Amino acid sequence: MSNTDQKARICVIGAGLAGCEAAWQAARMGVAVELYEMKPHRYTPAHHSPQFAELVCSNSLRSADTSNAVGLLKAELSALGSLVMEAARATKVPAGSALAVDREKFSAYITDKILSHPGITVHEEEVTVLSFDVPCVVATGPLTSDDLAEKIEGLTGGEGLHFYDAAAPIVDAATVNTKIAYFASRYGKGDATDYLNCPLTKEEYDAFYTELLKAETAVLKEFDASSQAEPTVFEGCMPIEVMARRGVDTLRYGPMKPVGLPDPKTGKEAYAVVQLRRENREGTMYNLVGFQTHLTFGEQRRVFRMIPGLQEVEFFRYGVMHRNTYLRSPGMLTPYYSMKSQNSLFFAGQMTGVEGYVESASSGLVAGINAAKMALGEPLIDFPPITEIGALAHYVSESPSPNFQPMNANFGIIAPLPAKVKGGKSARNLVYAERALTAIAELLHGELGCLSASEREAL
Ligand SMILES: Cc1cc2nc3c(=O)[nH]c(=O)nc-3n(C[C@H](O)[C@H](O)[C@H](O)COP(=O)(O)OP(=O)(O)OC[C@H]3O[C@@H](n4cnc5c(N)ncnc54)[C@H](O)[C@@H]3O)c2cc1C
């Protein structure tokens, strides 16, 4: 049965993790959903199953512990009736403290729920043109088909879409040793707190350089390796380990150049310097400037922790390099995941610059609820940045970073606590979690009128 006869209607493009979550949330609010998916007629290079919500790589949805940011994100999504979380719980397999799933059953569960929902009509077709008659959620993922990617790029004025992730690691500022690292901008220009600098002696540099050359890189996906566009990344954004192979001093004249950054302890320039640039307004996250990398996560931890000042650093996000279609979202999207210049057009999933399965579902939930609210003529919902769901939405739409790169759930993006918590990181994270889940409960009992009375009572 087509839903075109119903009044409030939205469309969702892409039945991946974000698209299925968006469609589900809108449908349970009583809005008719037209869901478009190009499978099984056409597959991206990473998709192989005809089912919806296909997990293209790992079968793990990562930590289930709420003292971990992605664990908290899962708890928030579960509280909000997420279909992805319901499917994950129903199909989970033993994986210690992580939530891993049987990927076939997981996709089958979601496919069945979507296909059997009377409010959702599925169209098996590739979308190549966007129309704005009804609110629409574009959730076509990191491997969006070429024609649609071109249309989206056109909508953004031609420069709003990235095709690669070339991200440097982001670390927790609180774990940088500031007895060694010092605040300073090159030649004293700009705000000194924008940069933390880690000085290296010749011996430290040589040891770091030797290990960097030996470090193991991640396996390049076949479709990344064969991509015609790959040289673009290497010209503009060369991985640090590739640059290092050009010669022992190349890094000292590139991302590790010490000029204009005298160490206040000696008054002299060091042999080499690693600069960390502030990633958010609060100064809780810093990225390693010029350290985009394809090393495995374990090797990033091992080798980058050799840098003086970073010996005990915690990584919020590791460096990655792979094919990824995503928007230059800050300033272009709102925290509702709608486009500022075309407010009936919403984006969700990896496309928006969130990174990860659960993060994609999270943006799908926000975009789906808000697209449905718009179709119903109701005020949209701004998820507060004290929740992980809201922190992600605010980060991708408002990040001040000049080099915006996809972001996963972490406590560096969540609004800081008003006071320091005693008892270390886990105690602090539990306070974050408690505050976030309270805010979600308040939303559910207030603004989020999308639940039926029985669903609300069950909470
Ligand atoms: C190779 C690869 C491996 C990854 N591995 C992991 C991992 O292990 N863990 C992790 O947490 N994250 C991983 N990610 C990142 C991310 O979490 C996943 O890509 C996730 O599936 C993104 O969800 P999504 O809903 O945005 O997109 P997808 O799940 O990819 O869904 C997009 C859907 O849109 C459809 N589509 C595309 N274009 C069109 C069109 N024009 N018309 C209609 N339909 C269309 C696609 O067929 C697909 O079904 C990986 C990404 C890639 C590219």
The ligand as an SDF file (V2000), in Angstrom:
LIG
                    3D

 53 58  0  0  0  0  0  0  0  0999 V2000
   34.6040   -0.0410    4.1410 C   0  0  0  0  0  0  0  0  0  0  0  0
   34.0160    0.5270    5.3920 C   0  0  0  0  0  0  0  0  0  0  0  0
   34.1610   -0.1730    6.5810 C   0  0  0  0  0  0  0  0  0  0  0  0
   33.6070    0.3460    7.7600 C   0  0  0  0  0  0  0  0  0  0  0  0
   33.7540   -0.3690    8.9140 N   0  0  0  0  0  0  0  0  0  0  0  0
   33.1850    0.0850   10.0510 C   0  0  0  0  0  0  0  0  0  0  0  0
   33.2800   -0.6960   11.2550 C   0  0  0  0  0  0  0  0  0  0  0  0
   33.8590   -1.7600   11.2680 O   0  0  0  0  0  0  0  0  0  0  0  0
   32.6980   -0.2040   12.3670 N   0  0  0  0  0  0  0  0  0  0  0  0
   32.0240    0.9800   12.3780 C   0  0  0  0  0  0  0  0  0  0  0  0
   31.4860    1.3590   13.4310 O   0  0  0  0  0  0  0  0  0  0  0  0
   31.9130    1.7270   11.2620 N   0  0  0  0  0  0  0  0  0  0  0  0
   32.4820    1.3160   10.0910 C   0  0  0  0  0  0  0  0  0  0  0  0
   32.3900    2.0670    8.9490 N   0  0  0  0  0  0  0  0  0  0  0  0
   31.7980    3.4160    9.0100 C   0  0  0  0  0  0  0  0  0  0  0  0
   30.2520    3.4840    9.0960 C   0  0  0  0  0  0  0  0  0  0  0  0
   29.8690    3.2150   10.3960 O   0  0  0  0  0  0  0  0  0  0  0  0
   29.4980    2.5750    8.1720 C   0  0  0  0  0  0  0  0  0  0  0  0
   29.8250    2.9230    6.8560 O   0  0  0  0  0  0  0  0  0  0  0  0
   27.9690    2.6940    8.3520 C   0  0  0  0  0  0  0  0  0  0  0  0
   27.3740    1.6610    7.6370 O   0  0  0  0  0  0  0  0  0  0  0  0
   27.4170    4.0310    7.9250 C   0  0  0  0  0  0  0  0  0  0  0  0
   26.0190    4.0100    8.0220 O   0  0  0  0  0  0  0  0  0  0  0  0
   25.1260    4.8520    6.9990 P   0  0  0  0  0  0  0  0  0  0  0  0
   23.7180    4.5770    7.3260 O   0  0  0  0  0  0  0  0  0  0  0  0
   25.6020    6.2390    6.9650 O   0  0  0  0  0  0  0  0  0  0  0  0
   25.4850    4.2250    5.5660 O   0  0  0  0  0  0  0  0  0  0  0  0
   25.2680    2.7430    5.0140 P   0  0  0  0  0  0  0  0  0  0  0  0
   25.0760    1.7900    6.1190 O   0  0  0  0  0  0  0  0  0  0  0  0
   26.3820    2.5240    4.0460 O   0  0  0  0  0  0  0  0  0  0  0  0
   23.8920    2.8510    4.2270 O   0  0  0  0  0  0  0  0  0  0  0  0
   23.7570    3.5910    3.0510 C   0  0  0  0  0  0  0  0  0  0  0  0
   22.7150    2.8950    2.1740 C   0  0  0  0  0  0  0  0  0  0  0  0
   22.3800    3.7740    1.1140 O   0  0  0  0  0  0  0  0  0  0  0  0
   22.3100    3.0330   -0.1000 C   0  0  0  0  0  0  0  0  0  0  0  0
   22.5360    3.9790   -1.1880 N   0  0  0  0  0  0  0  0  0  0  0  0
   23.6830    4.5880   -1.5660 C   0  0  0  0  0  0  0  0  0  0  0  0
   23.4500    5.4590   -2.5790 N   0  0  0  0  0  0  0  0  0  0  0  0
   22.1110    5.3810   -2.8590 C   0  0  0  0  0  0  0  0  0  0  0  0
   21.2590    6.0310   -3.7830 C   0  0  0  0  0  0  0  0  0  0  0  0
   21.7240    6.9420   -4.6370 N   0  0  0  0  0  0  0  0  0  0  0  0
   19.9480    5.7140   -3.8020 N   0  0  0  0  0  0  0  0  0  0  0  0
   19.4340    4.7820   -2.9440 C   0  0  0  0  0  0  0  0  0  0  0  0
   20.2110    4.1350   -2.0430 N   0  0  0  0  0  0  0  0  0  0  0  0
   21.5310    4.4400   -1.9840 C   0  0  0  0  0  0  0  0  0  0  0  0
   23.3620    1.9560    0.0700 C   0  0  0  0  0  0  0  0  0  0  0  0
   23.0790    0.8420   -0.7710 O   0  0  0  0  0  0  0  0  0  0  0  0
   23.2500    1.6030    1.5440 C   0  0  0  0  0  0  0  0  0  0  0  0
   22.3450    0.5650    1.7850 O   0  0  0  0  0  0  0  0  0  0  0  0
   32.9270    1.5880    7.7560 C   0  0  0  0  0  0  0  0  0  0  0  0
   32.7880    2.2920    6.5450 C   0  0  0  0  0  0  0  0  0  0  0  0
   33.3360    1.7690    5.3830 C   0  0  0  0  0  0  0  0  0  0  0  0
   33.1910    2.5340    4.1020 C   0  0  0  0  0  0  0  0  0  0  0  0
  1  2  1  0
  2  3  1  0
  2 52  2  0
  3  4  2  0
  4  5  1  0
  4 50  1  0
  5  6  2  0
  6  7  1  0
  6 13  1  0
  7  8  2  0
  7  9  1  0
  9 10  1  0
 10 11  2  0
 10 12  1  0
 12 13  2  0
 13 14  1  0
 14 15  1  0
 14 50  1  0
 15 16  1  0
 16 17  1  0
 16 18  1  0
 18 19  1  0
 18 20  1  0
 20 21  1  0
 20 22  1  0
 22 23  1  0
 23 24  1  0
 24 25  2  0
 24 26  1  0
 24 27  1  0
 27 28  1  0
 28 29  2  0
 28 30  1  0
 28 31  1  0
 31 32  1  0
 32 33  1  0
 33 34  1  0
 33 48  1  0
 34 35  1  0
 35 36  1  0
 35 46  1  0
 36 37  1  0
 36 45  1  0
 37 38  2  0
 38 39  1  0
 39 40  1  0
 39 45  2  0
 40 41  1  0
 40 42  2  0
 42 43  1  0
 43 44  2  0
 44 45  1  0
 46 47  1  0
 46 48  1  0
 48 49  1  0
 50 51  2  0
 51 52  1  0
 52 53  1  0
M  END
$$$$
